[in-house]
Amino acid sequence: MNAMVWVRVIVGAVWLNAGLEKLLNPSFPRQFADILAAGGFVSQAPPFFQTFMINNVIPNAGAVAQFVRAAELMIGLALILGLLTNFAALGSIILSAMILFSQGGVRFGTGLGTPEFLNINLLTALLSITILFSAAAKYSSADVNLVRRSPALSLLLTNRRSGGGSRGRRGGSRRH
């Protein structure tokens, strides 16, 4: 396995861990709704995201909690297995950005607490962008097996054009 496969698997493990914690906590939807009702996640979000949270998330807190739980589990499993990796990476970017915004976005901290600029959500989003655009992240994946069955999916799933014809000589051509 190459380094990008390890990056994909580790990012997947982060999401799977987050989703399992929520799955194993039967009170999570109620706790999430209570935190939102008390102003948590909303008060520190940027104004444009506060509006989104107030109008869409708070009224549907229970459903959003279930969605987040399921999304984290599915993104984690998909990245670990390399199944629909590009879609999972896109979901990871979106979910990381939403969590990042709900926590106030990117800002410089005081150096006295946890890092506020380069935090886990920003790192996850940046690594997920790398996974999305990296063909190397798709090696050792279920996507490679899907492409073998349906080569037309190659560019969509593995960021590589399907092989048709000869690939030429390794090391380039000779000119005399």
HELIX and SHEET records of a PDB file:
HELIX    1   1 ALA A    3  LEU A   23  1                                  21    
HELIX    2   2 PHE A   28  ALA A   37  1                                  10    
HELIX    3   3 PRO A   47  PHE A   52  1                                   6    
HELIX    4   4 MET A   53  VAL A   57  3                                   5    
HELIX    5   5 ILE A   58  ASN A   60  5                                   3    
HELIX    6   6 ALA A   61  LEU A   81  1                                  21    
HELIX    7   7 THR A   85  SER A  102  1                                  18    
HELIX    8   8 ILE A  120  PHE A  133  1                                  14    
HELIX    9   9 ALA A  136  LYS A  138  5                                   3    
HELIX   10  10 ALA A  142  ARG A  149  1                                   8    
HELIX   11  11 PRO A  151  LEU A  153  5                                   3    
HELIX   12  12 SER A  154  THR A  158  1                                   5    
END                                                                             
